[in-house]
Each structure stands twice: as structure tokens, then as C-alpha cells.
């Protein structure tokens, strides 16, 4: 299998363009509207998140949702014209962001030009053989004078005959055009479990012949991923097994679930050790993570796992702010909203900052990109594992409990430094014992790795010149409950008090770590903003009751 290093080193961002751009639900024709240019305004945000690969859902001309293609060679007019998208692709590439498009090659829409020719010309159409099981022995449920096979019984999605050389040549011609004219770097293959294997072999040979580093990733929900991801076919597939385990292990307070999947896939003797799988926690087809997690305080730990487990992490647009969304009445519209930067409703800016930090960590540490996996500690509510490459280790420790916990496990280096806080931990004869905050995590590296990471992070911040992501002002009304200090500590606000002599308002709060000491601080100081790494952030951020 050709080794595609850029994929291992990527942080993906996934956008469903028709929803993201606010396109009309139905394609009524008319002149193209360059809504796709909206992406240009999001490039600084992508760079702040350390994103270097953008997966765009369907952009080919279609009648409705994009998966009902009507023309493989043209950008959907609701997004703009081909020339508009060329400018967007050029800008993304100039900013070091690769582009992966959705390849919907199993089926087309009823508006596809060849299918309309069959509707108009019946058995005399030269395109009858382009469609799977199309015959004139009876009518279709859509009122046609012929029968055809729809994808999973959906007759608005007409299954292509991928055994017809003309169909294959037409599709490969489209792929070649998007590669040559737009410079795309890969394809996500929709409904890959339904696609003929020989077509994937032809596609692989075609793409590799044009560009050895072109990436092919298939949408696979169930089954042995090696059936599709192998030297002759695809390079990777969607990791739905872990997508489920990442959230349900937190909902059920059972880290054994995700630990089992990671060991089965990537541990010693793991069945997918040689694959770089596409990892995610939500997408355009499944309910948003913030809607399925029973406790939103687990959001940060889920993303910490996503970014530190083997494979390439991907964030679905808006989920970095904890945007919610569920399927309703059979519709995916709630999962595919139009979003505007700076206008995200109920945005969780703390989560977004956490994910940005994870992006920097992911891209700085080769052990997270290429290293092996082995667990160090597994309990129901605590979990630690090691990623190792060429003798250089990264340890990840997580705690999903509502209170701090001490974790103890064996390590191969000392001291180790937490990349979130900069705290250094000594070991005792190879044994590490450290406290992990409630709903929190540590990413631990040797001292020399920490120094390299700090230097690289400072250089990156200086070189990008990108504006900082918007941070909302601290709330001016104090609430009782949990607050997080800008340096990472968790505290519980008990209430307000007044100084007996000056009558100054004070905040009474206690630490949710260590011995749980009580503290007081002037109210104005508690709620003020401070400068951190060149950004203005709240001193404390409210995180819930």
C-alpha cells in the first residue's frame, strides 16, 4: 500500500456545502450563485484550528441534497460556477489546506441527463444499460414505464451499472477533471459498501496513475474495513465503530468500551494497525455529539480521545462550538445548518479553544500521527494509554468522573509534562501517579518534547498572523456552579460575600482538585478578562451547575 504521509499528518474539517452556504433545498435552475465563496471567510478559522485538510460534502450539480447527482462535471449552481470553485480551491491550497470531495458514484438522481434520456426515448435510448437492472418488464414506483433499482429502495436515487465500461469511463473522466482543473487531493466514496469492487480497483489505478498521493476513503458503517481498504482498492474508510464508542463510553461511564475497540483495531496484533482510518464523532448523517452526550462536560474528553487515538481526526463544522442537531421526521436538515462566523447560537467557546489546542498538539507530535497504541490503565471512569514512535512516547490520561481522580500507571520516561498546563510530573522507578481533574485529561510528553512543542507553537503563532478566534466577554452576572480558570483549574462557586469593612463584593469558591481549599476573590477580578498567549480571555469561564 502506498504510504500517504499527508493523511496521517492531517486534521480534517468536514463541511456539508449546501447547508453551510444556505443554499435553497431545491435546485430550480437559473444562473449560478457563488455561495461557495463563503468558504474564503472561514480560512482564518480553519488555520486557527490547525486544519490542513477540508472534506466537502457533495458539490456536483444535483436536484436536491447533493447525493442525487445530475451532472458530475459541473458545480451545483446553488453553490456557484466552476470558476468560482477554482478560486476557492486555489485559496485553500495557498493556505496549506488540502481538498477532499464527496464522490457519489453508486447512484445518481432522476435528473441525471442519461436517465432523462431513457425517460424520453424508452427502449431506443442508448443509455438503458447505464443503470442497474433497468428493464421494461414493468413500471417503477415513480410512474416510469420501466423498472430500475434504487439505492436501498429509494427510487429518487438511481443505481448506476458500474459494470458498464461507458459508465466507468464517464465517472473516471469526471474524477480526472476535478483533479486536473481544481487540484483536489482526494475523494470520500459515498455508500462504498454498495459499490462494485472492480470499479474501486479501476478508480485506484486511475488516480494513482495521475497522482501517487491521491487519497481514496470509503463510507463504511459495518464489516471488516480491510475488505475495502487494501492495496488494490481504497486507502481508508470511516471509523464508525469508534465514532459510536467515543460517545457511548462516556454516556455509560464505561471506558472499557472504547479501550476495547482501540486495542482491537490498533493495539498489539490489531486488525487495522496498517490503516490510517478516518475518525469522527459526528457528521451530516448522524446526530450531533452535543445532542447525544448525556453530560456536555464530557465534550472535551471526547475530542481529546478523537485527536490522540490512531487515525486522522475530523471535526464536523460547528461542532467545535458544541452546536446541537438531530434528525427529525426523517429529515437531515437539522444536521446540516447554515452557520455564520461570530453568530453561532449558544457557542461553547471554551470547547473551541480546547479543540484548537488539540490541533496544535496533534500536528506537533509524530507519535500521535504514526505511533503505535497500547493501553496503560483502564477503569470504568478513568483511562490512560500510550502512543509510541521510535522510542518517543506520548501518554494520554482521562477522567470522566465528576470529581478529580488519581491515576497510577507505568511510563518509560521522567519527568513528563502536561501539554495543557505545562505541569511537570516526576516518576517513582517508572511509576507515574498524577491527579486528573474532573471531566478532564492530560497529554504527557517528556521534557525535551515539551520544549520542542512550546518552541514550535510560538513559531506557528508568529508566522500565521491569523486573528484569534472570537472569545465572548466573561458573564457579568455571577452564577453558582462550576467554573474553569483560564489556566485549566476547576472550581465551584459557592456564592457572594461582602468585606466586613469595605463592603466590597467577593466571590467565595472552592477548588475541585487537591484538598478542595476555599478561596475568595473580588467579584470584579473574578469576572474580568486577562491576556493569555496574546489573546484576551475570561479569567474564569462558567461551565455549568
HUNOR-V593286 format. One line per field, one symbol per residue. ss: DSSP state (h for helix, s for strand, l for the rest). Layout:
BEGIN
ss->???
END
This chain:
BEGIN
ss->llllhhhhlllsssslhhhhllllllllllllllhhhhhhhhhhhhhhllllsssslllsssllllllsssssssllllllhhhhhhhhhhhhhlllsssssslllssslllhhhhhhhhhhhhlllhhhslllslllllllllllsllssllsssssssllllhhhhhhhhhhhhhhhhhhlllssssllhhhllhhhhhhhhhhhhhhllllssssllllllhhhlsllllslssslhhhhhhhhhhhhlllhhhhhhhhhhhhlllllllllllsslllllllllhhhhlllhhhhhhhhhhhhhlllsssssllhhhllllllsllslhhhlllllllllllllhhhhhhhhhhhhhhhhlhhhhhlssssssslllssssssssllsssssssslllllsssssslllllssslllllssllsllsssssslllssssssshhhhhhhhhhhhhhhhhhllllllllllllllllsssssllllsssssssssllllllsssssssllllllssssshhhhhlssssllsssslsssssl
END
